[in-house]
Amino acid sequence: MVRGTLSECLEWLKEHPPIGEYCIVVSGAHPEEVKERRDAWWQALSVEEHVAHYEEQESLPRKEAMKKAAGDRGVSKRDIYNMLL
């Protein structure tokens, strides 16, 4: 049995190639984290408004603003990019 973050487990698998079947158990978000995201200041904003906030209020380049918005929302920067298209 191996325990760790997803990246740690993937690293272990590189060194120990799989033989047979594996069962992966992923822990969910901590309830406090879920509440923080649900009650976050940006909840009422669209993705575009959220990114614009960081561009305007913090004078960040669009790429960095997208990265911060992605972090707030718990999604990848690619997801934010796709939502903005």
C-alpha positions, 0 to 999 in steps of 0.5 A, spaced: 500 500 500 502 507 498 499 513 501 501 520 499 499 526 494 497 524 487 504 526 484 507 522 490 503 516 488 505 517 480 512 517 482 512 511 486 508 507 480 514 510 475 519 506 480 514 500 481 510 498 474 503 496 476 502 488 476 495 486 476 489 491 478 490 497 483 485 501 487 485 508 488 482 512 493 482 519 493 480 524 499 475 529 498 475 536 500 475 538 507 469 541 509 472 548 511 475 548 504 468 547 501 465 552 505 470 557 504 470 557 496 462 557 497 462 563 501 468 566 497 468 574 495 468 572 488 462 567 488 457 572 485 462 574 479 463 571 472 469 568 470 471 574 466 469 579 471 473 575 476 479 575 471 478 582 470 478 584 477 485 581 478 487 585 472 485 591 474 485 591 482 492 588 482 495 590 475 496 583 473 498 581 466 492 576 463 496 570 464 497 571 471 490 574 473 487 567 470 492 563 474 489 567 480 482 566 478 483 558 477 486 558 484 480 561 487 475 557 484 479 550 484 480 549 477 486 549 472 488 555 468 486 551 462 479 551 464 479 558 466 482 559 459 476 555 456 471 558 459 473 565 457 473 563 449 
